Amino acid sequence: MFMHILKYELKGGLRSKDLIIWLILFPIILGTVFKVGFGSIYEKTEKFNSIPVAVVEESENKAFRQVIENIESADEPFITASFTDKAKAEKLLDDGEVEGIIFSGEKLRLTVKEKGLRETMLKSFVEQYSVREKIAMDAFETAPEKAQQVIETLTAETVSSCREIPVTQGNPDVYAQYFYNLIAMVAIFGSITGMTVTSRRQADLSALGARSCCSPVPKSISVLASLASSFILQTICMTVCVTFLAFVLKVDFGDRLWLVYPTAIFGGILGVSFGFLVGSFARVSEKVKTAILMTTSMLLCFFSGLMMGNMKAIVAEKAPWFNNINPVAVISDCFYCLNIYEDYDRYFTKLITMAVTIVIFITLGIIASRRKKYASI
């Protein structure tokens, strides 16, 4: 009987317009909008790119030229240099095609048009090179036979000081959090399927509920089969969502994509459990329950940062406890921990929080839905 109920619950769920619209089409459309809106912002505004400079050689400086060539040979060079004359260099600076002009001669000089982070980095590079060049030249005067070794040492030290040191192996794009929250939104929207488990078994709310109550099938079997159906349907929706984001929109989830799928599915189960709880307690029509769940879900998504990226930080500052009980924030934090942190401590803490919340929601839902009596059906 369990498999029979499960079969027809799955058939009914797959025909549900709410499931198709809110759990499949809506996240696909919203994810596409996010990709179009945020896809290139990080690369253009926050991700570091090579600093273009013009180099004017006032006199021959083989060591400095070799340093520049070695820096440019890197996969992601710190600077890209154009060796030219003074007039053309000044024109490039005025046109905004370079960030500064380095005059290479007996002493390095830097000319910039504006003051900013990139100009400060150029200034630091020039000063650093000048200091090391003086040290190397002093050593060269005392041991001229080691000229080539001095140049190679100067080059190696300067280039190594400009290497990139990543703070994480994951995706540092701050806009990725919108996609984490999008997956969490799909998970919490699973509350719609969880709500139907109890709503369609309340005899005073629908004819289907009355028929269910008159059925000889034990209520426990019926409820468990419906819950299993909701979990399966939500698993399908979460899998479609993650696959679309990762392989169609090319969202970078770091190097642990294999853990993103089970985490999203686990989050979906949390969403179904939340709907099951609300459906068990609320004694109103299915449409009203749906409105309550959608409103609550959107508010939880808002406080998690789906609509405003820094909202979670604001909540953490004003009411840090709320992020720990907000299921949407907990789910999105799981993806953040997977992407950013090298260890799994924070990730497992969030998973345990989700597991405890699921158990609480289902337990309370079962307690609220059992032994209901009706004066007449």
N, C-alpha and C positions, 0 to 999 in steps of 0.2 A: 504493500500500500504506500510505503514511503516513496518508492521510485515512481509509482503512478502519479502521486501528487506532484513530485518534483518535475516530472516530465511536462505536465500541463501548466505548472507555474512558470516554467521556462518558456513555453510557447506563448503564454499570455504576456510575459514580460518583454519578449522580443517584438511583440506587436504594439507595445506601449509607445504612444507619441511622446510622452514626457521623457522616457528613456532615450529615445533617438535624438530629441531636440536638446535637452539639457546636459546629457552625459556624453554625447558624441559630436553632434553638429556645433553646439555652442562653444565648447573648448577648442575645436578645430578653427572656428572663425576667430575667436579671441586670441588664440595662439598666433595665428597669421598676422593679426593686427599688431600684436606685441613685437613680432619679428620685424615687420615693416617699420614700426615706430622706434624700436630700440636696437635693431640688429647691427647698425653701424655706428651708433653713438659712442660706444666704448672705444672702438678702434680710432675714431676721429678726435675724441676729446680727452680720454683718460689713458689709453694704452700708449706707452712710450714708443715713439718713432725716431729714426735717425735724425740728427740735427744737421741741416745743410749749412755749410760754411764756405766762404771763399778764402783761398790762401794766396797771398801776394808775397812772392819770394823777392825780398829786397837784396838779399845776398844768398849765396849757396849755403844750404843747411841740410846735408845728407841725412843726418840723424833724424831730424824732424820729419822730413819727407818719408823716411822709412817707417817711422812710427805711424804716420797717417795711412800709409799703404797697408800696413799690417792691421790697423783698426778696421779699415774698409773691407778687408778680406774675411772678416768674421761673418757668420750667418745673419746676425742682427747687429750691424755696426752702430757704435755710439754716435759717430758723425760720418757724414759724406762730404768730401771736400772737392771743390773745383779750383784748380790752380789757374790763376789768371793774372792780368795786370790790375793796377790800382783803379783805373777809370772804369773798367768793366765790373770790377768787384763792387765799387760804390753804386753802380747802376743796379746790380743784382740786389744789393741791400735795400735801396730805395724802392725797388719793385716788390720787395717782400719775398724774393726767391731764396734768399739765404738769411740765416738768423744773425750772422756776424761775419766780420772780416778779421782774419789772423794775418798779421804782417810778420813774416819770417825773415830774420836777419841776425845781427849780433845779439839782439834781444827780441823776444816775442812780444807783440802788442796786439790787443784785441779792441775792435771797434764794433759797437752794437747800436741799434736804432732805438730799441725799447728795453725796458727792464722787466724781466720775468724769470720763471723757473729755468727755461731752456738757456737763456742768456747767462744766468748764474752758473749753470752747469758748464758752459763754455769757459767762463771766467775761471772757475775752479780747475778745469782741465789745463788751461794756459799756465796758471800759477803753479800747479803741480809739476808740469813739464819743466818750467823754468828752474824750479828748485832742484829737480833731479838732474837737469842738464848741467847746472853749476857744480854739483857734486861730482858728476862724471867727468867734466872738463878738468876739475882740480886733480882728479885721479889720472887723467890723460897726460897732464903736464909733468906729473912725477914719474909716469911710466909710459912714454910715447909708443913703445913697442906693443902695447896692449890696446891700441886705438880701436881695432875692430871689435875686440871683446867688450870695450867700454860702450860702443854704439849698440851692440846686441843686448847688453845688460839694460841700458837705458830704454831701449825699445820694448823689451820683454816686461819690465816693471811698469811702464806707462800703459801698455796694452792690458796687462792683467788687472790693473786698478780700474779699468773701464768695463770689466766683464759684468754680465747680468747675474745677479744672485736671487733666484726666485724664493719667495717666502712660502710658497705652496706649490704642489704639483698639480693642483686643480685649476679650474677656470676662475680667474680673478675678476671677471666681468661682474660689476655690481648689479647690472640689469638682469642677470640670470635669476635673481630672486623673484622676479615677476613670473618666470616660468615655473619656479618651485611652487609659488602660491597658486598658479593656474592648476597644477596637478592636484594640489591640496583642495582647491575648489571643486574639482571633479569628484574627489574622494568624499567631501562633505555633502555634495549633491546626491550621493548614493543614499542619503537619508530618505529620499523620495521612495526608493524601492523598499527600504526597511520599514517605512511607515505603512505601506500597503499590507504587510504581513499581519498586522493587528487590525487595521481598519476594515479589511475584508472578512474579519472574523467577529465583528461586533454586530449582533443581530439588530440592534436598534438604529443602525446607521445605513444599512443597505440590505437589499434582498439577498445578495450573495452571502452576506454575513449571517442572515437568518438561516439560509440553507446549510451553511457550514456548521452552525450550532446544532442543527437537527441531524447532522451526519453521525453515523455510528463510529466513525474513525476517531480514535483518541485525539484529544486536542493537542497533546504534546507532540505526537507524530506529525500532525498537520502543520503546527508551528515550526518544527524543526525542518521539515521539508521546504516550507516557504522561505525560511531563513537561508537554507542551503542554496535555494534558487536565487535569492537576492545576492548572496555572496558570489555565485558564479557569474551572474549578469554584471555585477560591479567589477569583477576581475576582468571580464572582457572589455569593459569601458576603460579601465585603467591601462590595460595593455595597449589598446588602440591609441589612447592619449599620449603615453610615453613614446610609443613607436613613431607616431606622427611628429612629435617634437624633435626626437633624436635623429630620425632618418630622413624626414621630409624637410623640416625647417632647419635641420643641422644645428640644433641647440647643443652646446658643449656641456655635458654633465660630468666632465672629468674622466678619469680612467677607471671608474667603478660603475659603469653602466649596468653591469650584471647584477648589482645590488639595488639599482634604482627601481627595477621592475618589481621585485618582491616587496620593497618598501612602499611603493605606490599601491600595490594590491592590499597590503596590510592596512594602509591608510583608508582604502576603500571599504574594508571590513569595519573600520571604526565609524565611517560615515553611515553605513547601513545600521550599525548598532545604535547610533544616535537617533536615527529615524524610527527604529523599533521602540526605543524608549518613549519618544514623544507620542508615537501612535498609540502606545499602551495607556498613557495617562490622559491624553486629551479626549474628552467626550464630545467632540464636535464632528461635523461632516468632513469627508476626505478632502474636499476643496479647501476648507478652512485650515486643515492640518498642513496641506501643501503650502498654503500662503505663509503659515507660521514658520515652517521649515525653511522656505526660500528666504524669508526676511531675516531669520536668525542666521542662516548660512552666509548671507551676503554681509551681515554685520561682522561676523567672525572673520570673514575674508578681508574686510576693510581693516580691522584691527591687526591683521597679520601682515598687511602691506600690499595687498593685491591692487588697490587703487592708488595708494600713495606709498612710495618706496620706503620712506623713513618712519612710517607709522609704528612699525614694530619697535623701533628704537625709542620712540616717544613713549610707548606703552611700557617698555622696559625701565624707563627712567621714572615714570609717574606711578606705575602699578606693576612692578616686575612679576608678581604672583600670577597676573592674568595671562601672560604668555605661556605659563606652565600648565594652565587648565584650558586654554583655547586650543581645541583639537586641530584647527587649521594651522595655527602657528607651530604646533608640535610636529605636524606632518611636514611642513615646509622646512623646519629646522633639521629634520632627518636628511633631506637632500643637501642642505647647506653643509652639514657635518661630513657627509660623504665626500663632498667636493673639495672642501677646504682643509680639513684636519687629516693629518697623517695617521693618527691612531683612531681606534673605534670606541673610545670610552664615552664620548659625548653622544655618539650615534646610538650605542646600546642603551644609554640612559633614556633617550627619547623613545626608543622602541619599547622599553619596559613601561614607560609612561603610557604609551598607546595601548599596550596589552592590558594593563590594569584598568584603563578607562573602558576598553571593550568589555571586559568581564563585568564591571560595575553596571554599564548600560544594559547589557543583556540580562543580567540578574534582576535588576530593578524592573525591566520590561516584562520579564516572565512573571514576577510577583504581582505586578499591576494588572496583567491580563488574565490570570488564572481565576477560576471560580466566580465568574460573572454570572449573575442570575437576572432573568427578565420576567416581568409580570405576565407578559404575553408576547408572542412572536407572530 
